[in-house]
Amino acid sequence: MRYQRRILAAALLCGMGWLMGAGAVESQEGGPHAADERAIRAAVEEYAKAFNRRDVNAIAAQCTDAVNYVDETGRIVRGRDALAKDFKRFFEENSSRKIQVQVESIQFIKPDVAVVDGTATLDPPVPGQPVGGRYTVVRVKEGGKWLVASVREMAEEIPSNYDRLKELEWLVGDWEDKDEASVVRSSVRWSENKNFLIWKFAVHAEGLKQIEGTQRIGWDPLRGQIRSWVFDSDGGMFEGFWVRDGNKWIVRVAGVLQDGTKSSATSTYTFVDNDTFTFQSRERVVGEEPAPDIDEVKVVRLPPTAE
């Protein structure tokens, strides 16, 4: 675990932050550092390709000869060669791991020196809490290239997707809402690694299944928000963004029907108790025309079935 955390920051050292967070730059696009910002971004894109193909030499070429790294325990790695050995070992032991990075700020303290601050995690995570932390990277411009001169890492537990979605864990189970004309049955389960909630549903009317589909609920780290995607058996596709208000989750949904007609609505899920929630849909639009609201309906948990 300690070694994996150390090599995480070593990867950050080569500037991965621009890949996932290029929008978090303090200098404005078109400002005095715009050309240098673009150069850093291009260098990081090349670094990302090198990391994904496990190219130690290409990664090391992004750093200065005297590059140094200090981990959260104070341990120091000095020099490009030592860093390359760490990457080599990391790739031998972690053939599928990739890095997710968020840049919080980039400052040019001199025309040829830039400081990058942000956070990062390994994906897929190691067992337990994802390896992550805060970092500060210093890049210097040498020979027309922005190279990494140093990095400092501060350990930090970064919430997993499960941590972000845990507020919706009460949805896990089998559910039903029905009236005289139709029955809607739903089943909600965690994905294998608990990065998503998977919601399967089917609508029955007149004894026949009319439509079915799947909703996948996840965490969007760029927006800092719960996000969902729905695909139905008629070919419709919809996307939703979730906002919590007490015991309610308000979802702004937009998408397209199979024939290309756009559709949108605001849905509300209200937790009543562990065995009950309500659902309603308002502000519904299909094409250019308003559609009738769906008034609040009561959804109840079904008893577990014997396996």
Secondary structure as the mmCIF struct_conf table of DSSP 4:
data_model
#
loop_
_struct_conf.conf_type_id
_struct_conf.id
_struct_conf.beg_label_comp_id
_struct_conf.beg_label_asym_id
_struct_conf.beg_label_seq_id
_struct_conf.end_label_comp_id
_struct_conf.end_label_asym_id
_struct_conf.end_label_seq_id
HELX_RH_AL_P HELX_RH_AL_P1 ARG A 2 LEU A 13
TURN_TY1_P TURN_TY1_P1 CYS A 14 MET A 16
HELX_RH_AL_P HELX_RH_AL_P2 GLY A 17 GLY A 21
TURN_TY1_P TURN_TY1_P2 ALA A 22 GLY A 23
BEND BEND1 GLU A 26 SER A 27
HELX_LH_PP_P HELX_LH_PP_P1 GLN A 28 GLN A 28
TURN_TY1_P TURN_TY1_P3 GLU A 29 GLY A 30
BEND BEND2 GLY A 31 GLY A 31
TURN_TY1_P TURN_TY1_P4 PRO A 32 HIS A 33
HELX_RH_AL_P HELX_RH_AL_P3 ALA A 34 ASN A 52
TURN_TY1_P TURN_TY1_P5 ARG A 53 ARG A 54
HELX_RH_AL_P HELX_RH_AL_P4 VAL A 56 ALA A 60
TURN_TY1_P TURN_TY1_P6 ALA A 61 GLN A 62
STRN STRN1 CYS A 63 VAL A 70
TURN_TY1_P TURN_TY1_P7 GLU A 72 THR A 73
STRN STRN2 ILE A 76 ARG A 78
BEND BEND3 GLY A 79 GLY A 79
HELX_RH_AL_P HELX_RH_AL_P5 ARG A 80 GLU A 93
BEND BEND4 SER A 95 SER A 96
STRN STRN3 LYS A 98 LYS A 110
TURN_TY1_P TURN_TY1_P8 PRO A 111 ASP A 112
STRN STRN4 VAL A 113 ASP A 123
BEND BEND5 PRO A 124 PRO A 124
HELX_LH_PP_P HELX_LH_PP_P2 PRO A 125 VAL A 126
BEND BEND6 PRO A 127 GLN A 129
HELX_LH_PP_P HELX_LH_PP_P3 PRO A 130 VAL A 131
STRN STRN5 GLY A 132 GLU A 142
TURN_TY1_P TURN_TY1_P9 GLY A 143 GLY A 144
STRN STRN6 LYS A 145 ALA A 155
HELX_LH_PP_P HELX_LH_PP_P4 ILE A 158 SER A 160
HELX_RH_AL_P HELX_RH_AL_P6 ASN A 161 LEU A 165
HELX_RH_3T_P HELX_RH_3T_P1 LYS A 166 LEU A 171
STRN STRN7 GLY A 173 LYS A 178
BEND BEND7 GLU A 180 ALA A 181
STRN STRN8 SER A 182 TRP A 190
TURN_TY1_P TURN_TY1_P10 GLU A 192 ASN A 193
BEND BEND8 LYS A 194 ASN A 195
STRN STRN9 LEU A 197 ALA A 205
TURN_TY1_P TURN_TY1_P11 GLU A 206 GLY A 207
STRN STRN10 LEU A 208 ASP A 220
TURN_TY1_P TURN_TY1_P12 PRO A 221 GLY A 224
STRN STRN11 GLN A 225 ASP A 232
TURN_TY1_P TURN_TY1_P13 SER A 233 ASP A 234
BEND BEND9 GLY A 235 GLY A 235
STRN STRN12 MET A 237 ASP A 245
TURN_TY1_P TURN_TY1_P14 GLY A 246 ASN A 247
STRN STRN13 LYS A 248 VAL A 256
TURN_TY1_P TURN_TY1_P15 GLN A 258 ASP A 259
BEND BEND10 GLY A 260 GLY A 260
STRN STRN14 LYS A 262 ASP A 273
TURN_TY1_P TURN_TY1_P16 ASN A 274 ASP A 275
STRN STRN15 THR A 276 VAL A 286
TURN_TY1_P TURN_TY1_P17 GLY A 287 GLU A 288
STRN STRN16 GLU A 289 PRO A 290
STRN STRN17 ILE A 294 ARG A 301
HELX_LH_PP_P HELX_LH_PP_P5 LEU A 302 ALA A 306
#
